[in-house]
Amino acid sequence: MPIKPLAEEAAFDPETTQLLGQVFESICVQLHDAGQPAIVREVIAKRIIDAAKRGERDPGRLSATVLGAYKPRM
């Protein structure tokens, strides 16, 4: 599930949408997304978008916000 459709719904400009997509892909790689269910990717995307709606545009802080909230089950 790409983040772009969700980001476009939130009415971000193309540059911000691209930035959010890069952060999304980076987080998925960090979490070894291959084994994650689609709902996990959707939650990640929505958390990135929520942070961006609050004005966050720094990729590092966006990642930290999402990864800090994500606690994988062991």
Secondary structure, DSSP 8 states (H G I E B T S, - for coil): --SHHHHHHTT--HHHHHHHHHHHHHHHHHTTGGGS-HHHHHHHHHHHHHHHHTT---HHHHHHHHHHH-----
